[in-house]
Amino acid sequence: MATALSGAELEVLSDAGELEASWAARPIELIDRRGQPPWMEDPSGHILATLLGHTVQHVGAERALLIVRRADEARIEAEVTTQPDTIVVRRLDALPGPSDLPDTVLRYVLRTREAVMLDDASVRNPFSNDPYVIEHRVRSLLCLPLVKQGTLIGALYLENRVASHVFTPPRVGLLKLLASQAAVSLENAHLYTELRHAQAYLEQRTRELAAAHEELRRTVDAIPHAITILDPEGRILGANAFVLDYTGLSLEEVRADVSRLRRLHPDDVARLQEERRKAFLRGEPFETEQRARRKDGQYRWFSIRYNPVRDDHGNIIRWYATGTDIDDRKRAEERVQSENLALREEVDRSSMFEEIVGASPPLRTVLSQVSKVAPTDSTVLITGDADHR
């Protein structure tokens, strides 16, 4: 990101010209709290860490801390320390403790948004009683607020325990300029981290949803019934393995508008379309029976149950149709119906016979004897008393 510099800032950089020669004097090593270099994967984080390393190197600080403020909580984002031959930038992401920096200084800067600079912390000052200053014998100290577009996002703390008056006006001017750039880089790094977390979460949820969808598909395919998914207008969106195996059609063929002509008995198509049209208009579950063509060309009866699925506003977003093979039951019903018709005809014939014969005892006796001979091969009927033959 290009940044226009004011005349005062150019003067600061000119006054700090003696620091230019040391810009690349020592290499900068980036390390996180686990000893790995993840900042290399984050362009904004890498820029920020490099900027912090150069800042410490140029202003003569021995140690620096980058404090980030989020949700009313201050955390140490990074620590910069100088080594004889390198500058080490560690990513910490930890709450500041009494052994990390002067707590009174940090709280003052975050509360007032004013910088604190102590040329010689050993001399009596408002922060002389801070335990950290006393214990670590800090000489030079500087803490700058980091503000971006009027919002306080953190602070930059620097110290030198050896020399006093380290943070001279030119260096402080340079630090303020670098602090403004650090605020921009810090916010960009934060946004980049949030983006990566969001992407990781999205990828994880996508994998979970894909796994759940696959598990649901396997479950639906294992059901030994026909299952079809339709949109609110009745167009087929999907079908389970039973439907595909029974019809011998691909999912694309089943989804085609003309597929019902291939899947259903011609005598059932018009009736089913009309029943479904009326039911879809009502938006209520309904049942029907139809004959479906098997892949070997045979038709079998199915009982189809249609159930709507609604969104939170009550609008139908899907129809689920489940089909159960009832062909054996239908054929059994047809047999029973045929037998009932035959029995009815027999009853009707018996009724006519009763009307013709009436209740005459002689005729009933003859008919009784005939019924005994009828099942045999005999063609002779002998009647009368055996003693008078």
Buried (B, 14 or more C-beta within 10 A) or exposed (E): EEEEEEEEBEEBBEBBEEBEEEEEEBEBBBBBEEEEBBBEEBEBBBBBBBBBBBBBBBBBBBBBBBBBBEEEEBBBBBBBBBEEEEBBBBBBEEEBEEEBBBBBBBEBBBEEEEBBBBBBBEEEBEBEEBEBBEEBEBBBBBBBBBBBEEEBBBBBBBBBEEEBEBBBEBBBBBBBBBBBBBBBBBBBBBEBBEEEEEEEEEEEEEEEEEEEEEEEEEEBBEEEBBBBBBEBEBEBEBBBBBBBEBBBBEBEBBBBEEBBEEBBBEEBBEBBEEBBEEBBEEEEEBEBBBBBBBEEEEBBBBBBBBEBEEEEEEEBEBBBBBBEBBBEEBEEEEEEEEEEEEEEEEEEEEEEEEEEEEEEEEEEEBEEEEEEEEEEEEEEEEEEEEEEE
